[in-house]
Each structure stands twice: as C-alpha cells, then as structure tokens.
Amino acid sequence: MLPNKTILIALTGFVLGSVFISGSRKVFHLTSTDRFCASCHVHPQTHSSWKLSTHFDNPSGIIVHCVDCHLPPEGQGYLKEKAITGIRDLYGKLFKDSSEFNWEQKSLPEYAINHTYEISCKKCHQNLFPLQLSKDGDEAHLYYSEHEDELHCINCHLQVGHYSKDAIHAKNVSFGSVVTENEIIFTHPARIEKFENFTEYIPGSNVKFDMVAIPGGTFQMGSSPDQKAGQPNEKPVRAVKLSPFFIAKTEVTWDEYLSFYNATDSEGRTTDRSKKQNIDPDAITGATPPWGAPDQGWGTGTRPAITMTYHAAKTYCKWLSKITGKKYRLPTEAEWEYACRGETTGSYFFEGEPKDFKKKGIFGKIFSKNSDEIYQYINFIGSKIGKTIKSGKVKANPLGLQNMLGNVTEFCLDWYAPNAYEQYNKDTLINPSGPEKGTEHVIRGGSFKSRAENVRNASRDYTKTDKWLMTDPQMPKSIWWYSDCNHVGFRVVCEPENKTEQNK
C-alpha cells in the first residue's frame, strides 16, 4: 500500500502544482495587458496618447505595449520590478486620489525616467545608426553613445510612447514668428526725468514692461548663523553698499523676448538674408531657431521666457539698451538679493522658515500653521503646478517686485564661486560684482521645481551649461538655447543716469 500512497501524493502534488503554475501564468499574463494597466493608470489621455504615438501607429504595424517600456525585459529583473511596480500602483489606487495628481508635471523627463527602462529601449532599438538616419540624428546618437551614463533615451524621445502635439523634435524655424495685428505700435521708448518707477516701451512693438526704482542702501548679504537652512556658499554674511538702480517688476516675458528674437533677423528664419547688402556692422545678431519648443507647450505671452542661455540673455540686454538708449543689463548678485529682500532680514521677505512649509506626518496630511503663506508669494514645487505661471500672478515683495522667488531661477551678472563671499577683503563691499573670472554664472531665486529651502532670499545656485545642453543634437551645440533646462529665466536692471540720480 505504501508505494500506491506515495504515487497518489506525488500525483496530487503534480496536479496542484500544474494548476498553480497554470493559474500563475494566467494571472501573470492578465496583469501585463494594456487593459489591466489602464485600469489603474487613469490619468488623462494616457491610453489615447499611446494610440497616437509611434509605438502604436507606425508603418511596420508593430505595437509596443505598456510593459515593453515600463518594465525591463524578461530575465533582466522583470519579476522583481513588476512586483515593486504592482505594490506601488496598488497603494496609490487604494490610498491616493488620482484627481489630485499633476499628470503634466509627472510627464516631464525627470519624472518619466524613473518609470521607463533604457534596457527595454535597446532591446528593440539595437541599431542606433541605421542608413536612413539624418545627419543631426547621427550626431545626436554618437553623442549619446559617448555619454550613456549621463543620458536616457527618453531625454530626446520622450513622446514616442505618448504623443504630444507640443513636442517638436526638429529645428523650430517658425517659433515666435506670430505677429500681433491691430495693436498700437510704440515708436519711442520711455523718457526718464526722475528716479522713480517707470514703464518702458519697446519701439517697433506693442510690448511694454514696468521698472521699479530701488534706492541705494546698505544691507547684510548672505545667511546668518541662526538661519538653519543656510548653506556654506551663502556665508559669511557681508555688509554691502549699493548705488540706486532700476529693476524689472517681473521676469522678462515671452512677449518681451520675442520682440528681440523677431527684430534681430536670426539666421535661418528668413529666406532673403543672404541677399541683403550693406548690413549694419553694429547690428546685433539674435538667436538662431531653437531645437524643439522653448515654451514647452505651456504658452508664451506673459509667461516668463525660458530655455534661453546666459549668452542669449546678455545679448537681449545689449539689444534693449540700443533701441531704448538706456543701459540695461543683468543684475549683479548683490543687487538681486537687495531687491529681493526689500529691507527684510529673514529667510524670506515674509514670515516663516523652510521647515514651516514642509509637509509633516507619514501621509503628508498635517501642515504647520504658516503653510499657506508661501503660496501667496512663490510658485515652487510645493505649489504642485509643475510649470511656470504668468508674470504678476503672485503677491509682490515689500518693494513691489513679483516672482523674485520661485517660478523661474534668474541669471545674475556674476561669475559663480562657492566661496565668493570669503574672497572679498573689505568690511563693507561697495557695488560688488563677484569674481573676476569663472566657468559658470550665478542664478538666484529658485524655480517652480525648487523646494522651500531653495527659494530663500540668500539661496545661491549656478548655471550648468554642459548638463543643460546634453540633448541638443546640433554640433556645435547652440549658444542661444538650452535643450535641457526649462526653469531658468532672467529680469533686467537699468542703470540710472547721473542727472536722474540728482533729481531723485
């Protein structure tokens, strides 16, 4: 009887095992279908944008499914990542409200990279240099092959899986060429008689912007020891004395920047440029056409101009100076902080410290009593907007300036050095302009991507030119447009004439 019992047990185990394996395979297959994925990933247009993409609608008729991109290939960590992804998605389905998610923000490359696998891209796209590849594509893929540790396929090909009408993976020769009709065109710039606020008019356009008069004075630049969020590059605190200056009420808007872009006859945007004779040798050459959509599809108008380089910002100031007869430039770091503080001495120009504006508690539901204060003044990561907002949509600081903190980080004139404040050898600095040389420039104020501790009056950062041009396929890379930076802009300063200062 023993052999018969053993055989029975073995057969039973085999049957149960077969049922389990068969059922597991069915569950495994079911949970890997596009339909199952879509049952949890209910964010707007996910399924429809996939069906419009080249991963669904292509000449070969091949369909690339959700798991083909959002999980690694089988045998290369597939089961592990499937389990992790499943647990995360189940948690989100049960405990989070999908209507509160900012899906547009989560579709940006810095987020999308965390949910796609480059090894999966390479499984299908094994030949990076097919015969039909364009010259630009060939150079871009060569650059990628030399910087694989720093780049991901979707840095350039973000929309291949989910189509976006705003995505342009080509030279955008039509960008900014729209002309507003039936509007008053200004023929003369503003005339300044006294040191007071004024509105500047850009001749030849219908664009104007406000400038705020900032009286000279002395202030303490940097983070004091009692400000816990202060960083080493913001110390030691230095006494600074500044002469009077004008500074723009808001960041330079797209309306303002495109006035320059269209007026300076950029290479490649006109068909008759080569036929022009006797070109003014003093004429300012503007930006060449951008690669892609500099406005990120968010719109132009009164939104702050973004993605232009430091060189482009300085050239804009040079052009603005020429057509208005004034001296416009970028602010020095000291002028920027002085204007931002507005005679305040804290971490912000309103009450509070970074710790007051951070979510607390396990589920982030408990907030400090001051949590609403910051949203009135700053568009930062806590605002969950995920992009720039139109200039002037927040409360002003004590000097009447808006968006000094957040929205876009702003270029300053100074070269960046982490120990810049230590290099000064005077007790009181008079109109300091930073180190004499460097490789990158100071940027200030933080942006819509920044956390509360990085949108303080004293917080400092710097341009990252190489990193911000990684996916520019052009060789040499553009000196006008950043391909990988959508959070930097600038505002202008105007130097008053002597007679203006005397009449203040």
Buried (B, 14 or more C-beta within 10 A) or exposed (E): EEEEEEEEEEEEEEEEEEEEEEEEEEEEEEEBEBEBBEEEBEBEEBBEBBBBBBBBEEEEEEEBBBBBBBBBBEEEBBEEBBEEBEEEBEEBEEEEEEEEBBBBBBBBBEEBBEEBBBEBBEBEEEEBEEEEBEEBBBBBBBBBEEEEEEBBBBBBBBBBBBBBEEBBBEBBEEBBEEEEEEEEEBEEBBEBEBBEEBEBBBBEBBBBBBBBBBEBEEBBBBBBEEBEBBBEBBBBBBBBBBBBBBBBBBBBBBBBBBBBBBBBBBEEBEEEEEEEEEEEEEEBEBBBBBBBBBBBEBEBEBBBBBBBBBBBBBBBBEBBBEBBEBEBBBBBBBBBBBBBBBEBEBBBBBEBBBBBBBEEEEEEEEBBEBBEBBBEBBBBBBBEBBBBBBBBBBEBBEBBBBBBBBBBBBBBBBBBBEEBBEEBEEEEBEEBBBBEEBEBBBBBBBBBBBBBBBBBBBBBBBBBBEEBBBBBBBEEBBBBBBBBBBBBBBBBBBBBEEEBBEEE
